[in-house]
Amino acid sequence: MTTDISKIRQSLNNCEEVTLPYKFPQKCWIKYISVKGEDEAFYEGGQYLGMGDQKIFLMNKGKRLTAPTCIRSDNGEILYKSRFFIDPTKTTEC
């Protein structure tokens, strides 16, 4: 996780932003920006495994990760939508 804009720009070079709903190919490498506490943060993500319950499931270095697709209020309204990026340099399946 990082908030350094220069590192984020460098990491997202050659990546393509996608909007949900989107059909991710299996093992496609996904990077994302989501909210952590009160601030946005960038995550290197991992290989796509699947989706469910407003989350994307990823695998990175043997660890299973979850990335929230959105943050909702107690009433169900969307307060924040995460941004997702496909990195074509990390896999040939995308």
C-alpha positions as CSV (number, residue, x, y, z in Angstrom):
1,M,0.0,0.0,0.0
2,T,1.2,3.5,-0.8
3,T,0.0,7.0,-1.1
4,D,3.1,8.4,-2.9
5,I,1.8,9.7,-6.2
6,S,5.1,9.3,-8.1
7,K,5.2,5.6,-7.1
8,I,1.5,5.2,-8.1
9,R,2.1,6.7,-11.5
10,Q,5.1,4.5,-12.1
11,S,3.2,1.4,-11.1
12,L,0.2,2.2,-13.2
13,N,2.3,2.9,-16.4
14,N,0.9,0.6,-19.1
15,C,-2.1,-0.4,-17.0
16,E,-5.7,-0.1,-18.2
17,E,-8.4,1.2,-15.9
18,V,-11.7,-0.8,-16.0
19,T,-15.1,0.0,-14.6
20,L,-17.3,-2.4,-12.9
21,P,-19.2,-4.5,-13.8
22,Y,-16.3,-6.1,-15.8
23,K,-15.6,-9.7,-16.6
24,F,-12.0,-10.3,-15.4
25,P,-10.1,-13.2,-17.0
26,Q,-8.7,-15.8,-14.5
27,K,-5.2,-15.0,-13.2
28,C,-5.4,-11.5,-14.6
29,W,-3.3,-9.1,-12.5
30,I,-5.4,-6.4,-10.9
31,K,-4.1,-3.2,-9.1
32,Y,-6.5,-0.9,-7.3
33,I,-7.1,2.3,-5.4
34,S,-9.4,2.1,-2.4
35,V,-10.1,3.9,0.8
36,K,-8.2,3.0,4.0
37,G,-9.5,4.8,7.0
38,E,-10.1,8.3,5.9
39,D,-7.7,8.4,2.9
40,E,-7.3,6.7,-0.4
41,A,-4.4,4.3,-0.9
42,F,-2.9,2.4,-3.9
43,Y,-2.5,-1.4,-3.7
44,E,-0.3,-3.6,-6.0
45,G,-3.1,-6.2,-5.8
46,G,-2.7,-9.7,-7.2
47,Q,-4.0,-12.3,-9.6
48,Y,-7.8,-12.4,-10.0
49,L,-9.5,-15.4,-8.4
50,G,-13.2,-14.3,-8.4
51,M,-15.8,-11.9,-7.1
52,G,-18.5,-12.0,-4.4
53,D,-20.2,-9.9,-1.8
54,Q,-19.0,-6.6,-3.2
55,K,-15.3,-7.8,-3.1
56,I,-12.7,-9.0,-5.6
57,F,-10.6,-12.0,-4.4
58,L,-6.9,-11.8,-5.3
59,M,-3.8,-14.0,-4.8
60,N,-0.4,-12.4,-4.2
61,K,2.7,-14.4,-3.1
62,G,0.5,-17.2,-1.7
63,K,-1.7,-14.9,0.3
64,R,-5.4,-14.5,-0.5
65,L,-6.5,-10.8,-0.5
66,T,-9.8,-9.1,-0.9
67,A,-10.4,-5.7,-2.5
68,P,-13.7,-3.9,-1.8
69,T,-15.6,-2.9,-4.9
70,C,-17.4,-0.2,-2.9
71,I,-18.0,1.1,0.6
72,R,-21.6,1.4,1.6
73,S,-23.4,3.2,4.4
74,D,-25.6,1.4,7.0
75,N,-28.5,2.3,4.8
76,G,-26.9,0.7,1.7
77,E,-26.0,3.8,-0.2
78,I,-22.6,3.8,-2.0
79,L,-20.2,6.2,-0.2
80,Y,-17.1,5.2,-2.2
81,K,-16.2,3.2,-5.3
82,S,-12.8,1.6,-5.7
83,R,-10.8,2.0,-8.9
84,F,-9.4,-1.1,-10.6
85,F,-6.5,-1.4,-13.2
86,I,-5.4,-4.4,-15.2
87,D,-1.7,-4.9,-15.6
88,P,-1.0,-6.6,-18.9
89,T,2.7,-6.9,-18.2
90,K,2.2,-9.4,-15.4
91,T,0.1,-11.9,-17.3
92,T,-0.5,-12.9,-20.9
93,E,-4.1,-14.0,-20.2
94,C,-5.5,-10.4,-20.1
